[in-house]
Every structure is written in structure tokens, then in C-alpha cells.
Amino acid sequence: MRSASVFVRFLALCAASLLLVTPVSAAPPPDLGVYGRLPNIEQVEISPDGSKLAVIVTNGDQRLLAVREVGGGLLAGVNAGATKLRGVVWAGEDHLILVASRTADVMGLTGPAREYYMATHFNWRTKKQTRLLQNQPNAMNVIVGPPMVRSLNGDPGVLLEGIRFINQRGASALFQVNLRTGATRALERGAHEDANDWLVDAKGEPVAQSLYDGQRGKWSLRIPINGAWKTIDEANSPMGSYRISGFGRDGRSVLVRRADERGRSVLREYVGADKREDLPESSDLGGLLHDPATLALLGGYRLNGDELVYTFFDPKAQKTWAAVTKAFAGDRVQLASWSNDRKRVVVKVDSADLGPAYALVDLNTGKADWLGSVYSDLDSAHVSPVRAIRYKAADGLGISGYLTLPKGRNPRNLPLIVLPHGGPEGRDTPGFDWWSQALASRGYAVLQPNFRGSEGFGWDFVRAGFGEWGKKMQTDLSDGVRDLVKQGIVDPKRVCIVGASYGGYAALAGATLDRGVYRCAVSVAGPSDLRRMLQAVRNANNGMTSAAQRYWLRFMGADGLTDPDLQAISPARLADQVDIPIMLIHGKDDTVVRYDQSVVMADALRKAGKPVELITLDGEDHWLSRGATRLKMLSETVAFVEKHNPPD
């Protein structure tokens, strides 16, 4: 058990005044709320001087931003309630930028409802909150990129990428906000209707701009030279725009994550108009580390097999990180935030026995203190063991994944839930996963395969998924089942499939395209009619072809919306072939996979006389952002699989 800390006591104080934190459950099996409610701590950001923490906490449903002294008491708070608070960043010592989102139809704009992101300035000393980008001419009060905190002539400031209308068309625009005075201005320099990304220097001046023509699939990079913007690189990128990844190693060069001439992902460093270099081994880096003060690139991190590895260019910095992780030997350690001098470091520590928690490491004193558990009701009795697995697909391709085994049960002839990830170009990672842990707590083994097309295993593995949507990407899952059966771990007669987004599609495909493997299927926000889904993507882009549409078609192996292959891999068109019970769960506010995808599937199943349940999550989006509906999804899923695939 982790020792109590000042922060844990602080959470208890919040519970008394602002939150209602549920006490630890002791009854086996644990209440599903232990896993299904929102995490009790969602984010911890340390202030630039390392003296304060900004923490997004929840009571499992409602969110609160708490500002507190390191090792001290509460300074200020913002009760966000049901607002979907997505993140917080410090802008100097007294100011914070809060980012929240909501699903909305906007009057005057064509297309369906979208998820819009907004920024709010909070001065914790005055307790004043101010919505940013309000009442700007020909602009929306939304942001389309992360806040860029900078110093504006000595004042705290932030640069926000928003939307302005040029010739009645929405275009990316850069706004500069002085947080001391509240003055806001649009930076006309570099304005372009195809702009989609910016890089801003320490003084708040734009130094690079990414442009993307989605219709033509053409990307370009511009920088200012002698007062005028000049294109220094361009490329065909039909699957989407390349993105600026911050400053390079010298703090002045421009980094872009892009494909090289062989199609591999690389980090290209641009120095001025003529010099460029691909960083060695950059294709392996899943994320980048920049100096919080100078903005220079320090290194990056990646999953090396199942180990999270941080790489720093400076040997001294590498040694320091090794000292940080040594304090949590055997646990998976992630950098969450650090002070400007990098002497106080907030880390997220994932223990195989206790689950995830946040800690503060003070390199000046050599001391580490726990701040609090991500799931406060979780203890060692509620965490099932996870093992990395590898097996061969039917065509010989190596597949990796993770197997969660129910705690305390002999791993022989177990009931199994296959839980494929979304994307499809996502991946599952080692460490605590609330959904698989919840299912394991009910007595199920849980298989999370990184099927072909998943990221993180090289470009060839991603490319192996092209054209295999509903085909080999699907049988990669059932090949994993067969491997576990061969080992005697799983009972072949007691297998169900559950998934969300693409994983939801895979669940439906398991009931229609790869039959005979599963006893039941649960699809959460899964596509069912691929032609209809692609048409919705096209409609959202004003009837024009988009990078998103080309991206999906490449995985689906179809030439266009009229390709008959789309019908052949659409579960809604194959409802008459279903011979297992299906549950469909979908958020009404989903803007990624529209709610009608589950309605269409339910109607097709009912028309075919097949058993189906449709659960609607009112007010919920694609990401299960609300505690009550997230828990409802989990509860309905567990009840369904227990009914059709009892664990005992």
C-alpha cells in the first residue's frame, strides 16, 4: 500500500467541500465503479518555478481544477462540474489556461454537429475566469490546437490557433493574448486559408507554418525570410497533413514529423531555408521532450517491446532520468510535467500491483513523494496480472498483445473476452487498462491483440493492414484465441468479443465475417455500414474528398464510396448471417462514428429476426468523457457478457 501524502489529505478536504469521493470498496468482486468512474486524478501540472501544482481531480463524475502549493494547502479551485475539462497548462506563476470541449451545432455553419474546443484564462490569485477569443471579428471562440504559452514583452501570454472566416470559408488563424491586460489580436502575418499548424518563438512571433490542401492532398512548410513567407518544403500527403513538432535541438530549427522518400515516419529538422536533416532513429520515437524554458528538443520516448524508454541527447540528462526511475524500480514511469529548471518532476507511476499514481520527485533534495492514486478506490486486490504475449497469425505474421488474467484463478480453461483497440492504427500498451481490469475482476481472461495495421511496430506492420479491414485484421484476433486455446488457457466454447470504435466494428465483424469463434458481441460506437460512414465523412467536408476519407479507404481496400467491397465488409449488410446475441452501445453526441451507425445495425438485426440490444448514452461523445455514461457502458457490457458467457 502506498503511504499517505499531503495530497491525499487534500483530496479528502475536497471531498468534504466540493467532491463526494466514494470510499474504498472491500467486497469481492469490487464494485464496477472502481474501474468505470472517471479517474480521480486526470492531470498534474507543476508550475514553472516548481512551487505549485495544478491538478484536475474528479469524484468519478464531476471535475474540479485544484491549485495547491507543493507540500502545502489549497490555493484556489475551479468547479468544472459536468464540463468536459480536457487539460490545463501554466502561463507564468499566476495564470492557467484551461481547455474544455463540447458537442454543438453552430448556427450558420453547414454540416453535422462537431466537438469544439475552447480556452479559458484563470488567474488563481484573483480567482477570475475569462473565456478567450470572445468577440473577435470574423472569428469563432474556439481553438484548433494546443495553447502555446509565451512571454510577451515581459507579460504572460498565450498564442491560440483559432478559426477566422476568409471569403466565407473557415481558416486557421493565430491569435496573441496578453494575459495581464487581456488584449487579444489576430496575427495577420502569414494568414493563409490552407494554414493548419504554427510554430511560435519565445517572444510570441510565428516562425513556421504548415499548409495543407485537403482536396489535392498537398502539404507545404513556410517560414518568414526577410519579412515575407517562403515555402521551403512541400510534398504529396494524401492521407493527411504533416505536423510541426516544435523546435529542434538548437531551439531555433523547425521539426516536422513526416514521411521520408520510402514512406517511413521521420523527424525532419529544418535549419533556415536550405539545410535539413532527418534525426537518427527518430521513426521509433512515439513522443518528444522539449525544454520547458528554452523550447529546444531534449529527446523523446518510445515503447521498446513492452518497456517504456526515454532517450535524452545529453548524457547528464539521461543519467538524471535514470535516477528518477530508480526510485520506482519495477514500475512503469512516465514524465507528466516538470519545472522550468527540470529540478522538480511530476511522474505517473504504473505499478503492476497497485495501478497508476502520481508522484513528485525533487532532484534538489533527492526525495520522492506520492501525490495520489489515479483511481483512489483501487487497491492490490483489484488489480489483475497482465502479461505480454506473442503468437503467429495464420499467414505467419507475428502478432503481439496483452493478456489480463483474473486474479486468484487458475489460468486453465478460462472464459475469454477479446478486446480489440480502436484506430485501427492505434495500439494497446502495457500497464493498467480500466476496461480490461474491470472484465478480469468478473473472472474473465482478456485478450488485447495488436493486430496488423497497429502503430508502434514499424511502417511495414502498419502497411500490412492496408486492404485487410474485416479480413486479416479480423482473423488476427481469432488467431489469438486459437493460440490461447492451444495453450489450455482458454475454453474455446466461452469466448465473447467487445470493443469500441474500430474495436466495435471488429466485434460486429466477429458476429458476421468471422463466425464460429464468439458466443456474444458488444460494439461500443462501432461502424456498421462503411459506405454510410464514408458518406458522412464526405458530407462533413462539404461534399469534397478529404484526407480522412482516403485514410479509411486505404485500410478498407476500396476504390471509393461505390465500391461493392464496402458492402461485403459492412456488418449491417450481413445481419442475416448473425447467430449470436449482440449489444450495441453508442453515445448520442458522437462526432467521430455517428450514432446512426448503431441504429442502422440494430434495425438490420431486428429486420432479420436476430437478438439485439441498443443502449443509448445521452450526452456522451466518442471518448466516454462523462463518468455516469462511462460507468453505464461498463455495467451494461458486463451484465450482457455475464448473461451470455457466464464466468463460472
Summary of the structure (lengths in Angstrom):
residues: 648
radius of gyration: 24.8
end to end distance: 30.2
largest distance: 73.5
contacts: 2214
relative contact order: 0.09
helix: 21%
strand: 38%
